[in-house]
Amino acid sequence: MASTTAEQIVEKVGGPGNITSLTHCATRLRFELKDAGLVDAKALDAIPGVLGSVPQSGDRYQVIIGGAVASVYADITNLPSMKGGAAPAAAAASDADIKAAERAKVRGKVAWLDAFFEYLSNAFRPLLGVLLGSSLIIAIAAVLDALHVVPFQGVDRLTAAGASWVFWDSMWRSVLYFLPIMVAYNASKALKIDPWIGGAVMAAMFTPEFLSLNDAVDTICTKTDLGTQCVAHIFGLPMQLNGYGGQVFVPLIMVAVLAQLHKLLQKIFPENLQMVFVPFFCLLIMVPITGFVIGPLSIWIGNGLGAGLAWLNNTVPLLFAVLIPMIYPFLVPLGLHWPLNALMLANISTLGYDFIQGPMGTWNFACFGATAGVLVVASRAKDNEVRQTAIGALAAGLLGGISEPSLYGIHLRYKRIYPRMLVGCAVGGVTIGILGWMFGTVKASTFAFTSLLTIPVFSPMWIYTIAIVAAFVVAMMLVIISDYRTPEQKAEFAAEQAAASTPAPSAVTVTTAAPAAGSVGTLVATRTVAAPVAGQLVALTDVNDKVFASKALGDGVGIIPSDGHVIAPVAGVLMTVPDSGHAFGIKTDDGVEVLVHVGIDTVQLEGKGFALDVAKDQRVEVGDPLVTVDLDAVKAAGYDTTTMIVVINTATLKSVTPAAPGEVSLGDPVIDIEA
């Protein structure tokens, strides 16, 4: 049986033999599988260290790890079974597998669009580390410039700052200037062609020979509103010369064309000649096509898209400032934010600055603020698991500008968070929009992950700071005030905490009133739990609620009710009775805790259709009425009426044995207990 996290992940995605390829980004493992239907999604999500899983179109699958993704990736690739070992037999697909496959179908309805976004993601994803590193280097430079220590922004930096600080500049410019070569390499790998060919074609545009074409005798340069435009005549044909440093659309389009040529040449040449002639003809054909057609066309496309967004920003700045942070929370989880990231890089290359990252930063800090709110609430509630997740996610966000640990580890798991976070996004967007309209648009001098460390990259820095603080504080306070959990989730957590703190029940010796003076009586431990409703008994693992089905709250049964009368299944004191009337926690005299949960997600009905007969702290006997439920009304509202009966402190008892599935009447024994 698999023991380490890496081994468990490989096992739950169908084994080594089901894995075609594996890569990773800042937070996620990205699998290409032979058959995504073999993934055990439920078991995968339950692995310690796994924040969640995301099925994609085709047979692609993502496993969210968080900041430790690189080490988990290394552990997986170093497994002996991943080095040619035989794959174990695959298990039959579970209900979760089927649901995951259906979700993948929905996401993949437009296959080419899904493939396009995956292509963009694969082209940029491996570069996140160096982009983050370079953004911190320029942030330090921006701080020194703001404090008038070193003049980094001057035209003649070599004279003003000196050679040492110009050399410092080269550390971050190396990433942005040669970014097209790096993107070409990654994009080629994504399309499964020789990445060195893609990199070499793009590198031709950076050679001293190509750059010297501006000074050739037959090159004609003309001054325009956009600057000086030069056209070189190559073998009699005009070639528009451009600076390709920092351009990302050029390699993306070039590699897409190169991939078709590469595959065609592989069909033409026999395998023993491909090593020489495929690269030869790729370079011979693609370098001219890139210089004459793809390069100028790509820059035109990038400039056009940037100009369109710039027009929106200049014409309706408030709308632009609010639109960006409001759409990002929905783009990032689906990996659809890469086109905007590409536009940011294109703006920096063309304009020397970017105006998208400022509003985008307000979404990031609203996200981090919501996480901070969760940390406060979880700390108060002593929910150590959520608290630890929030600490790690907050550190990754505030110091690294990475939102995925917050999104996948917390926000997408608790549906109350997103609406509150969006309010923070809106407040931050309105703030940066109004102040930017009054005092000047917030601009970024480089591509930066929006963290605390990169605040100096933005100008005016004070506007950006006020906006992100507003977004952070609003989102944080809304989560703290209203909680990130539903009342049902709070009740279930309280029940778990109570179960964890309750010692194992045993016979309790007490003095009773009935026997003669001085005699001693003994309380007999609870032996059975009665059916609180009549209907069809089903195994707990078959109910349509992930928490109950996993038995995280304890062992028990489910009953599909045929009647709306709900009675007490054991004698004891009602510890939990929410106003919604959908759940009842009963603690017996000998310490057994039983939860009766009527329906799935019925807390959303807020008591509609539920007529309560009891109150919290009231004592009940077996058979006493708890609530009368209008089952037809519950069904009409779209909710599952299955009632779960769970022994919360299962772990402290010797045995909890559910009855076999079948018809049960009100009061029939459905769970046997041994203390």
C-alpha positions as CSV (number, residue, x, y, z in Angstrom):
1,M,0.0,0.0,0.0
2,A,1.2,3.5,-0.8
3,S,2.7,5.4,2.2
4,T,4.2,8.7,1.1
5,T,2.2,11.5,-0.4
6,A,3.9,11.0,-3.8
7,E,3.1,7.3,-3.9
8,Q,-0.5,8.0,-2.9
9,I,-1.0,10.6,-5.6
10,V,0.4,8.3,-8.3
11,E,-1.8,5.5,-7.1
12,K,-5.0,7.6,-7.0
13,V,-4.4,8.9,-10.6
14,G,-4.4,5.4,-11.9
15,G,-0.8,4.3,-11.3
16,P,2.4,4.9,-13.2
17,G,1.2,3.2,-16.3
18,N,-1.7,5.7,-16.6
19,I,0.6,8.7,-16.6
20,T,1.6,10.0,-20.0
21,S,3.4,13.1,-18.8
22,L,3.8,15.2,-15.6
23,T,4.7,18.9,-15.1
24,H,4.1,21.4,-12.4
25,C,3.5,25.1,-11.9
26,A,3.7,27.3,-8.8
27,T,1.0,25.3,-7.0
28,R,-0.3,22.4,-9.1
29,L,0.9,19.1,-10.5
30,R,-0.3,18.8,-14.1
31,F,-0.9,15.2,-15.3
32,E,-1.6,14.0,-18.8
33,L,-3.2,10.6,-18.4
34,K,-4.1,7.7,-20.7
35,D,-7.5,7.5,-19.1
36,A,-8.7,10.2,-16.7
37,G,-11.6,7.9,-15.8
38,L,-9.2,5.9,-13.6
39,V,-8.7,8.8,-11.2
40,D,-10.1,8.2,-7.7
41,A,-11.0,11.9,-7.1
42,K,-12.5,11.4,-3.7
43,A,-9.4,9.5,-2.4
44,L,-7.1,11.9,-4.2
45,D,-8.6,14.9,-2.4
46,A,-8.3,13.1,1.0
47,I,-4.5,12.7,0.7
48,P,-2.6,14.8,3.3
49,G,-0.9,17.7,1.5
50,V,-3.4,17.7,-1.4
51,L,-5.5,20.9,-1.5
52,G,-7.8,19.6,-4.2
53,S,-8.0,18.3,-7.7
54,V,-9.2,19.8,-11.0
55,P,-10.3,17.6,-14.0
56,Q,-9.6,19.2,-17.4
57,S,-10.7,18.4,-20.9
58,G,-9.5,15.2,-22.5
59,D,-7.3,13.2,-20.1
60,R,-5.6,16.1,-18.4
61,Y,-5.8,16.4,-14.6
62,Q,-4.5,18.9,-12.1
63,V,-3.6,18.2,-8.4
64,I,-3.3,21.3,-6.2
65,I,-0.4,21.0,-3.7
66,G,0.5,24.6,-2.9
67,G,4.0,25.9,-2.1
68,A,5.4,22.4,-1.7
69,V,4.6,21.4,-5.3
70,A,8.2,21.3,-6.5
71,S,9.3,18.9,-3.8
72,V,6.2,16.6,-4.3
73,Y,6.9,16.7,-8.1
74,A,10.5,15.7,-7.4
75,D,9.4,12.9,-5.1
76,I,7.0,11.6,-7.8
77,T,9.6,11.6,-10.6
78,N,12.1,9.9,-8.3
79,L,9.8,7.0,-7.5
80,P,11.1,3.6,-8.8
81,S,7.7,2.9,-10.2
82,M,8.0,6.1,-12.4
83,K,11.1,4.8,-14.0
84,G,9.6,2.1,-16.1
85,G,8.0,-0.1,-13.3
86,A,4.8,-2.0,-14.1
87,A,1.6,-0.3,-13.3
88,P,-0.8,-2.0,-10.9
89,A,-4.2,-3.0,-12.2
90,A,-6.6,-0.1,-12.3
91,A,-9.7,-0.1,-10.1
92,A,-13.2,0.4,-11.5
93,A,-14.4,4.0,-11.8
94,S,-16.2,5.3,-8.7
95,D,-19.1,7.8,-8.6
96,A,-16.5,10.6,-8.1
97,D,-14.7,9.4,-11.2
98,I,-17.9,9.6,-13.2
99,K,-18.7,13.1,-11.9
100,A,-15.1,14.3,-12.7
101,A,-15.4,13.0,-16.2
102,E,-18.7,14.8,-16.7
103,R,-17.1,18.1,-15.4
104,A,-14.2,17.5,-17.8
105,K,-16.7,17.2,-20.7
106,V,-18.3,20.5,-19.8
107,R,-15.0,22.3,-19.6
108,G,-14.0,20.8,-22.9
109,K,-17.0,21.6,-25.0
110,V,-14.9,24.0,-27.1
111,A,-11.8,21.8,-27.4
112,W,-9.7,24.2,-29.4
113,L,-10.3,27.0,-26.9
114,D,-9.3,24.7,-24.0
115,A,-6.2,23.7,-25.9
116,F,-5.3,27.3,-26.6
117,F,-5.4,28.3,-22.9
118,E,-3.4,25.2,-22.0
119,Y,-0.8,26.1,-24.6
120,L,-0.5,29.6,-23.1
121,S,-0.3,28.1,-19.6
122,N,2.4,25.7,-20.6
123,A,4.4,28.4,-22.3
124,F,4.5,30.7,-19.3
125,R,4.1,28.3,-16.3
126,P,7.8,27.2,-16.0
127,L,8.9,30.8,-16.0
128,L,7.0,31.8,-12.9
129,G,10.1,31.4,-10.7
130,V,12.5,33.6,-12.7
131,L,9.7,36.2,-13.3
132,L,9.1,36.4,-9.6
133,G,12.8,36.6,-8.8
134,S,13.4,39.4,-11.4
135,S,10.4,41.3,-10.1
136,L,12.0,41.4,-6.6
137,I,15.3,42.5,-8.0
138,I,13.6,45.5,-9.7
139,A,11.6,46.2,-6.6
140,I,14.8,46.7,-4.6
141,A,16.0,49.0,-7.4
142,A,12.7,50.9,-7.2
143,V,13.0,51.4,-3.5
144,L,16.6,52.8,-3.9
145,D,15.4,55.1,-6.6
146,A,12.4,56.3,-4.5
147,L,14.7,57.0,-1.6
148,H,17.1,58.9,-4.0
149,V,19.9,56.5,-3.1
150,V,20.6,55.3,-6.7
151,P,19.0,57.0,-9.8
152,F,17.8,53.9,-11.6
153,Q,15.2,55.8,-13.8
154,G,17.6,58.1,-15.5
155,V,18.4,57.8,-19.2
156,D,22.1,57.6,-18.8
157,R,22.3,55.2,-15.9
158,L,25.9,54.3,-16.5
159,T,26.9,57.9,-15.7
160,A,24.3,58.6,-13.0
161,A,24.3,55.3,-11.1
162,G,27.7,53.8,-12.0
163,A,28.7,50.4,-13.4
164,S,27.8,48.5,-10.2
165,W,24.2,49.4,-10.3
166,V,23.9,49.1,-14.1
167,F,25.2,45.5,-13.6
168,W,22.4,45.1,-11.0
169,D,19.9,46.2,-13.7
170,S,21.2,43.4,-15.9
171,M,20.1,40.8,-13.4
172,W,16.4,41.5,-14.0
173,R,16.6,42.7,-17.6
174,S,18.0,39.4,-18.6
175,V,14.7,37.7,-17.9
176,L,12.4,40.2,-19.6
177,Y,14.7,40.9,-22.6
178,F,15.3,37.2,-23.5
179,L,11.8,36.2,-22.4
180,P,10.8,35.4,-26.1
181,I,13.5,32.7,-26.3
182,M,12.3,31.2,-23.1
183,V,8.7,31.3,-24.1
184,A,9.6,29.7,-27.5
185,Y,11.4,26.9,-25.7
186,N,8.4,26.2,-23.4
187,A,5.8,26.5,-26.2
188,S,7.7,24.1,-28.3
189,K,7.8,21.5,-25.5
190,A,4.0,22.1,-25.1
191,L,3.4,21.2,-28.7
192,K,5.8,18.2,-28.5
193,I,8.4,19.4,-30.9
194,D,12.2,19.9,-30.4
195,P,12.3,22.9,-28.0
196,W,15.8,23.8,-29.0
197,I,14.6,24.5,-32.5
198,G,12.0,26.9,-31.2
199,G,14.5,28.6,-29.0
200,A,17.0,28.9,-31.8
201,V,14.6,30.4,-34.3
202,M,13.6,33.1,-31.8
203,A,17.2,33.6,-30.7
204,A,18.1,34.6,-34.3
205,M,16.2,37.9,-33.7
206,F,18.6,38.7,-30.8
207,T,21.9,38.1,-32.5
208,P,24.3,41.0,-33.0
209,E,24.0,40.4,-36.8
210,F,20.2,40.8,-36.8
211,L,20.4,43.9,-34.5
212,S,23.0,45.5,-36.8
213,L,20.5,45.5,-39.7
214,N,19.4,48.9,-38.5
215,D,22.7,50.3,-39.6
216,A,23.0,48.5,-43.0
217,V,23.5,50.6,-46.1
218,D,20.3,49.5,-47.7
219,T,18.1,49.9,-44.6
220,I,15.7,52.9,-44.7
221,C,14.6,54.4,-41.4
222,T,11.6,56.8,-41.1
223,K,10.5,58.8,-38.1
224,T,6.8,58.3,-37.2
225,D,4.5,59.1,-34.3
226,L,5.4,55.7,-32.9
227,G,9.1,56.3,-33.1
228,T,11.7,55.5,-35.8
229,Q,10.7,52.6,-38.1
230,C,13.4,50.9,-40.1
231,V,13.0,48.6,-43.1
232,A,15.9,46.4,-44.3
233,H,16.0,45.0,-47.8
234,I,16.9,41.3,-47.6
235,F,17.5,39.7,-51.1
236,G,15.4,42.6,-52.5
237,L,12.4,42.0,-50.1
238,P,11.5,44.6,-47.5
239,M,11.7,43.4,-43.8
240,Q,10.3,45.7,-41.1
241,L,12.8,45.7,-38.2
242,N,11.6,45.5,-34.7
243,G,13.0,45.1,-31.2
244,Y,11.9,41.7,-30.0
245,G,13.1,42.0,-26.4
246,G,10.3,41.2,-24.0
247,Q,7.8,40.3,-26.8
248,V,5.6,37.2,-26.1
249,F,3.1,37.1,-29.0
250,V,6.0,36.6,-31.5
251,P,7.2,33.3,-30.0
252,L,3.7,32.0,-29.3
253,I,2.6,32.5,-32.9
254,M,5.9,31.4,-34.4
255,V,6.0,28.1,-32.5
256,A,2.4,27.3,-33.5
257,V,3.5,27.6,-37.2
258,L,6.8,25.8,-36.5
259,A,5.0,22.8,-35.0
260,Q,3.1,22.2,-38.2
261,L,6.3,22.5,-40.3
262,H,8.2,20.2,-37.8
263,K,5.6,17.5,-38.0
264,L,5.5,17.7,-41.8
265,L,9.3,17.4,-42.1
266,Q,9.2,14.3,-39.8
267,K,6.8,12.7,-42.3
268,I,9.0,13.6,-45.3
269,F,12.4,12.5,-44.0
270,P,13.2,8.9,-42.8
271,E,14.0,8.6,-39.1
272,N,17.7,8.2,-39.6
273,L,17.9,11.6,-41.4
274,Q,15.6,13.6,-39.2
275,M,18.3,14.6,-36.7
276,V,20.0,16.8,-39.3
277,F,17.5,17.7,-41.9
278,V,14.5,18.5,-39.7
279,P,16.4,21.3,-37.7
280,F,18.1,22.4,-40.9
281,F,14.8,23.1,-42.8
282,C,13.1,24.4,-39.7
283,L,15.7,27.1,-39.3
284,L,16.0,27.8,-43.0
285,I,12.3,28.3,-43.3
286,M,11.1,29.7,-40.0
287,V,13.8,32.3,-39.4
288,P,12.8,34.2,-42.6
289,I,9.1,33.7,-42.0
290,T,9.5,35.1,-38.4
291,G,11.5,38.1,-39.6
292,F,9.3,39.0,-42.6
293,V,5.8,38.0,-41.4
294,I,5.3,36.6,-37.9
295,G,7.4,39.2,-36.1
296,P,5.8,42.3,-37.5
297,L,2.3,40.8,-37.4
298,S,2.6,39.6,-33.8
299,I,3.8,43.0,-32.7
300,W,0.9,44.6,-34.5
301,I,-1.5,42.3,-32.7
302,G,0.0,42.9,-29.3
303,N,0.1,46.6,-29.9
304,G,-3.5,46.5,-31.0
305,L,-4.8,44.6,-28.0
306,G,-2.8,46.8,-25.7
307,A,-4.1,50.0,-27.4
308,G,-7.7,48.7,-27.0
309,L,-7.2,48.2,-23.3
310,A,-5.4,51.5,-23.0
311,W,-8.4,53.2,-24.7
312,L,-10.7,51.6,-22.2
313,N,-8.5,52.6,-19.4
314,N,-8.2,56.2,-20.7
315,T,-11.9,56.5,-21.7
316,V,-13.6,54.8,-18.8
317,P,-10.9,54.4,-16.2
318,L,-13.3,53.6,-13.3
319,L,-14.9,50.8,-15.4
320,F,-11.5,49.4,-16.3
321,A,-10.2,49.5,-12.8
322,V,-13.2,47.6,-11.4
323,L,-13.5,45.2,-14.3
324,I,-10.0,43.7,-14.0
325,P,-10.1,42.8,-10.3
326,M,-13.7,41.5,-10.6
327,I,-12.9,39.0,-13.5
328,Y,-9.6,37.7,-12.2
329,P,-11.1,35.6,-9.3
330,F,-13.0,33.6,-12.0
331,L,-10.1,33.5,-14.5
332,V,-7.3,32.2,-12.2
333,P,-9.0,29.0,-11.0
334,L,-9.6,28.0,-14.6
335,G,-6.1,29.0,-15.8
336,L,-7.6,31.6,-18.2
337,H,-5.6,34.6,-16.9
338,W,-2.6,33.9,-19.1
339,P,-3.8,36.1,-22.1
340,L,-3.9,39.1,-19.7
341,N,-0.5,38.3,-18.4
342,A,0.8,38.2,-21.9
343,L,-0.7,41.6,-22.6
344,M,1.1,43.0,-19.5
345,L,4.4,41.8,-20.8
346,A,3.6,43.2,-24.2
347,N,2.8,46.6,-22.7
348,I,6.1,46.7,-20.8
349,S,8.0,45.9,-24.0
350,T,6.1,48.4,-26.1
351,L,5.2,51.2,-23.7
352,G,7.9,50.7,-21.1
353,Y,5.2,50.2,-18.4
354,D,2.0,48.3,-17.8
355,F,-1.4,49.6,-16.5
356,I,-3.2,46.3,-16.0
357,Q,-1.2,45.1,-13.0
358,G,-2.3,47.9,-10.6
359,P,-6.0,46.9,-10.7
360,M,-5.0,43.3,-10.8
361,G,-3.1,43.8,-7.5
362,T,-6.3,44.8,-5.8
363,W,-7.9,41.4,-6.5
364,N,-4.8,39.6,-5.2
365,F,-4.9,41.6,-1.9
366,A,-8.7,41.1,-1.6
367,C,-7.9,37.3,-1.9
368,F,-5.2,37.6,0.7
369,G,-7.4,39.6,3.0
370,A,-10.1,37.0,2.8
371,T,-7.5,34.4,3.8
372,A,-6.4,36.6,6.7
373,G,-10.0,36.7,7.8
374,V,-10.2,32.9,7.7
375,L,-7.1,32.7,9.7
376,V,-8.6,34.9,12.5
377,V,-11.9,33.0,12.6
378,A,-10.1,29.6,12.4
379,S,-7.8,30.6,15.3
380,R,-10.7,31.7,17.4
381,A,-12.5,28.4,16.7
382,K,-9.3,26.4,17.3
383,D,-9.6,24.8,13.9
384,N,-6.0,23.9,13.5
385,E,-6.2,22.4,10.1
386,V,-7.8,25.5,8.5
387,R,-5.5,27.7,10.5
388,Q,-2.4,26.0,9.3
389,T,-3.6,26.1,5.7
390,A,-4.4,29.8,6.0
391,I,-1.0,30.6,7.4
392,G,0.8,28.9,4.5
393,A,-1.5,30.5,2.0
394,L,-1.1,33.9,3.5
395,A,2.7,33.7,3.5
396,A,2.7,32.6,-0.2
397,G,0.4,35.5,-1.0
398,L,1.8,38.4,0.9
399,L,5.5,37.5,0.2
400,G,5.2,35.8,-3.2
401,G,2.0,37.2,-4.7
402,I,0.7,33.7,-5.4
403,S,-3.1,33.3,-5.0
404,E,-3.6,29.6,-5.8
405,P,-2.9,28.3,-2.2
406,S,-5.6,30.6,-0.9
407,L,-8.0,29.8,-3.8
408,Y,-7.7,26.0,-3.8
409,G,-6.8,25.5,-0.2
410,I,-9.6,27.6,1.3
411,H,-11.8,29.9,-0.9
412,L,-13.2,27.3,-3.3
413,R,-13.9,25.0,-0.4
414,Y,-16.1,27.4,1.6
415,K,-18.7,29.1,-0.7
416,R,-19.3,32.0,1.7
417,I,-15.8,33.4,1.0
418,Y,-16.1,34.4,-2.6
419,P,-19.0,36.9,-2.3
420,R,-17.1,38.7,0.5
421,M,-13.8,38.6,-1.4
422,L,-15.6,40.1,-4.5
423,V,-16.7,43.1,-2.3
424,G,-13.0,43.6,-1.5
425,C,-12.1,43.4,-5.2
426,A,-14.8,46.0,-6.0
427,V,-13.7,48.4,-3.2
428,G,-10.1,48.1,-4.3
429,G,-11.0,48.6,-8.0
430,V,-13.1,51.7,-7.2
431,T,-10.4,53.1,-5.0
432,I,-7.6,52.7,-7.6
433,G,-9.9,53.9,-10.4
434,I,-11.0,57.1,-8.7
435,L,-7.6,58.0,-7.4
436,G,-6.0,57.1,-10.7
437,W,-8.5,59.3,-12.5
438,M,-7.7,62.2,-10.2
439,F,-3.9,61.8,-9.9
440,G,-2.7,59.6,-12.7
441,T,-3.1,55.9,-13.7
442,V,-1.2,53.4,-11.6
443,K,1.6,51.9,-13.7
444,A,4.1,49.1,-13.2
445,S,7.6,49.4,-14.5
446,T,8.0,45.6,-14.8
447,F,6.1,42.4,-14.7
448,A,5.6,41.8,-11.0
449,F,3.9,39.3,-8.7
450,T,1.7,41.6,-6.7
451,S,3.0,41.0,-3.2
452,L,4.1,43.2,-0.3
453,L,7.7,43.1,-1.6
454,T,6.8,44.5,-5.1
455,I,4.8,47.5,-4.0
456,P,7.7,49.9,-5.0
457,V,7.4,48.7,-8.6
458,F,4.1,50.7,-8.9
459,S,3.7,54.4,-9.5
460,P,2.1,56.4,-8.0
461,M,3.0,54.1,-5.2
462,W,0.7,55.8,-2.6
463,I,-2.4,55.2,-4.8
464,Y,-1.6,51.6,-5.3
465,T,-0.9,51.1,-1.6
466,I,-4.2,52.7,-0.5
467,A,-6.1,50.6,-3.0
468,I,-4.6,47.2,-2.0
469,V,-5.0,48.0,1.7
470,A,-8.7,48.9,1.1
471,A,-9.2,45.6,-0.7
472,F,-7.4,43.6,1.9
473,V,-9.1,45.1,4.9
474,V,-12.6,45.0,3.5
475,A,-12.4,41.4,2.5
476,M,-10.8,40.4,5.8
477,M,-13.3,42.2,7.9
478,L,-16.3,40.8,6.0
479,V,-15.0,37.3,6.6
480,I,-14.3,37.9,10.2
481,I,-17.7,39.5,10.8
482,S,-19.8,36.9,8.9
483,D,-17.6,33.8,9.2
484,Y,-16.4,31.7,6.3
485,R,-18.6,28.7,7.4
486,T,-22.3,28.1,7.0
487,P,-24.2,27.5,10.2
488,E,-24.3,23.8,9.3
489,Q,-20.5,23.7,8.9
490,K,-20.1,25.4,12.3
491,A,-22.4,22.9,13.9
492,E,-20.6,20.0,12.3
493,F,-17.2,21.3,13.4
494,A,-18.5,21.8,17.0
495,A,-19.7,18.2,16.9
496,E,-16.3,17.0,15.8
497,Q,-14.6,19.0,18.5
498,A,-16.9,17.6,21.1
499,A,-16.3,14.1,19.9
500,A,-12.6,14.6,20.0
501,S,-12.7,15.8,23.6
502,T,-15.1,13.2,24.9
503,P,-13.5,10.3,26.8
504,A,-14.5,6.7,25.9
505,P,-17.8,5.9,27.6
506,S,-17.9,3.3,30.4
507,A,-20.4,2.1,32.9
508,V,-21.2,4.9,35.4
509,T,-21.8,4.0,39.0
510,V,-24.4,6.2,40.6
511,T,-26.6,6.2,43.7
512,T,-30.3,5.8,42.7
513,A,-33.5,6.7,44.6
514,A,-35.2,3.4,44.0
515,P,-33.0,0.9,45.9
516,A,-32.8,0.8,49.7
517,A,-30.5,3.3,51.4
518,G,-26.9,2.7,50.7
519,S,-27.5,0.5,47.7
520,V,-25.8,1.3,44.4
521,G,-27.2,1.3,40.8
522,T,-25.3,1.2,37.5
523,L,-26.2,3.1,34.3
524,V,-26.2,0.6,31.3
525,A,-24.3,1.8,28.2
526,T,-26.4,2.7,25.2
527,R,-26.6,-0.4,23.0
528,T,-28.6,0.7,19.9
529,V,-29.7,3.7,18.0
530,A,-33.2,3.7,16.7
531,A,-34.4,4.8,13.3
532,P,-35.5,8.5,13.7
533,V,-37.5,8.3,10.4
534,A,-39.2,5.5,8.5
535,G,-38.0,4.7,5.0
536,Q,-35.2,3.0,3.0
537,L,-31.9,2.5,4.9
538,V,-28.7,3.0,2.8
539,A,-25.0,2.7,3.7
540,L,-23.5,6.0,4.8
541,T,-20.9,5.7,2.1
542,D,-23.7,5.9,-0.5
543,V,-25.2,9.3,0.6
544,N,-24.6,12.3,-1.6
545,D,-22.7,14.3,0.9
546,K,-18.9,14.1,0.8
547,V,-18.4,14.8,4.5
548,F,-20.9,12.2,5.8
549,A,-20.0,9.6,3.1
550,S,-16.3,9.8,4.1
551,K,-17.3,9.0,7.7
552,A,-15.2,12.0,8.8
553,L,-18.0,12.7,11.3
554,G,-18.3,9.1,12.5
555,D,-20.0,5.9,11.4
556,G,-23.7,5.5,10.8
557,V,-26.4,5.1,8.2
558,G,-28.6,7.1,5.8
559,I,-32.3,6.7,5.5
560,I,-34.3,8.0,2.6
561,P,-37.5,9.0,4.5
562,S,-41.0,7.9,3.5
563,D,-42.6,10.0,6.2
564,G,-41.8,13.5,7.6
565,H,-42.0,12.6,11.3
566,V,-38.6,12.6,12.9
567,I,-38.1,11.2,16.4
568,A,-35.3,10.9,18.9
569,P,-33.2,7.8,18.2
570,V,-31.6,7.7,21.7
571,A,-32.4,9.1,25.1
572,G,-30.3,12.1,26.2
573,V,-29.9,15.8,26.1
574,L,-30.2,17.9,22.9
575,M,-26.8,19.6,22.5
576,T,-27.4,21.0,19.0
577,V,-30.8,22.3,17.7
578,P,-30.3,25.0,15.0
579,D,-33.2,27.3,14.2
580,S,-33.4,25.7,10.7
581,G,-34.5,22.5,12.4
582,H,-32.5,20.3,10.1
583,A,-30.0,18.8,12.6
584,F,-30.0,17.4,16.1
585,G,-27.1,16.5,18.3
586,I,-28.0,14.3,21.2
587,K,-25.7,13.2,24.0
588,T,-26.8,10.2,26.1
589,D,-26.2,9.9,29.8
590,D,-23.3,7.5,29.2
591,G,-21.5,9.7,26.7
592,V,-22.6,8.5,23.3
593,E,-23.1,11.3,20.9
594,V,-25.6,10.9,18.0
595,L,-26.2,13.4,15.2
596,V,-29.5,13.3,13.2
597,H,-29.1,15.4,10.0
598,V,-32.3,15.7,8.0
599,G,-31.5,16.2,4.3
600,I,-28.5,17.5,2.4
601,D,-27.8,21.2,2.4
602,T,-31.2,21.8,3.9
603,V,-29.8,24.5,6.1
604,Q,-30.3,26.7,3.0
605,L,-34.1,26.4,3.5
606,E,-33.7,28.4,6.8
607,G,-36.4,26.4,8.5
608,K,-39.0,26.4,5.6
609,G,-40.8,23.2,5.7
610,F,-39.5,22.2,9.2
611,A,-41.8,22.4,12.3
612,L,-39.6,22.1,15.4
613,D,-40.9,20.2,18.4
614,V,-37.9,20.6,20.7
615,A,-35.3,23.1,21.9
616,K,-31.6,23.0,22.8
617,D,-30.7,21.6,26.2
618,Q,-34.0,19.8,26.4
619,R,-34.0,16.1,27.5
620,V,-35.7,13.6,25.2
621,E,-36.5,9.9,25.4
622,V,-36.4,7.4,22.5
623,G,-39.4,8.1,20.3
624,D,-40.0,11.7,21.4
625,P,-40.8,13.9,18.3
626,L,-38.0,16.2,17.2
627,V,-39.4,17.8,14.1
628,T,-42.0,17.4,11.4
629,V,-40.7,17.9,7.8
630,D,-42.7,18.7,4.7
631,L,-40.8,16.3,2.5
632,D,-42.6,17.4,-0.7
633,A,-41.6,21.0,-0.1
634,V,-38.0,20.0,0.5
635,K,-37.9,18.0,-2.7
636,A,-39.6,20.8,-4.6
637,A,-36.9,23.2,-3.5
638,G,-34.3,20.8,-5.1
639,Y,-32.8,19.3,-1.9
640,D,-32.1,15.6,-1.2
641,T,-34.2,14.4,1.8
642,T,-31.8,11.6,2.8
643,T,-31.4,11.7,6.6
644,M,-28.0,10.8,8.1
645,I,-27.7,9.2,11.6
646,V,-24.1,9.3,12.8
647,V,-22.4,8.3,16.0
648,I,-20.1,11.3,16.4
649,N,-17.7,9.8,18.9
650,T,-17.3,6.5,17.0
651,A,-13.5,6.6,17.5
652,T,-14.0,6.4,21.3
653,L,-16.2,3.3,21.2
654,K,-15.3,-0.4,20.8
655,S,-17.6,-0.8,17.9
656,V,-20.3,0.9,15.9
657,T,-22.1,-1.5,13.6
658,P,-24.7,-0.1,11.1
659,A,-27.6,-2.3,10.0
660,A,-27.8,-3.7,6.5
661,P,-29.7,-1.7,3.8
662,G,-33.4,-2.2,3.6
663,E,-36.8,-0.9,4.7
664,V,-37.0,0.3,8.2
665,S,-39.9,1.5,10.4
666,L,-39.9,4.3,12.9
667,G,-38.0,3.2,16.0
668,D,-36.3,0.1,14.4
669,P,-32.7,-0.5,15.6
670,V,-30.3,0.8,12.8
671,I,-27.0,1.0,14.7
672,D,-25.5,-1.4,17.3
673,I,-23.0,0.1,19.8
674,E,-20.5,-1.5,22.0
675,A,-18.8,0.8,24.6
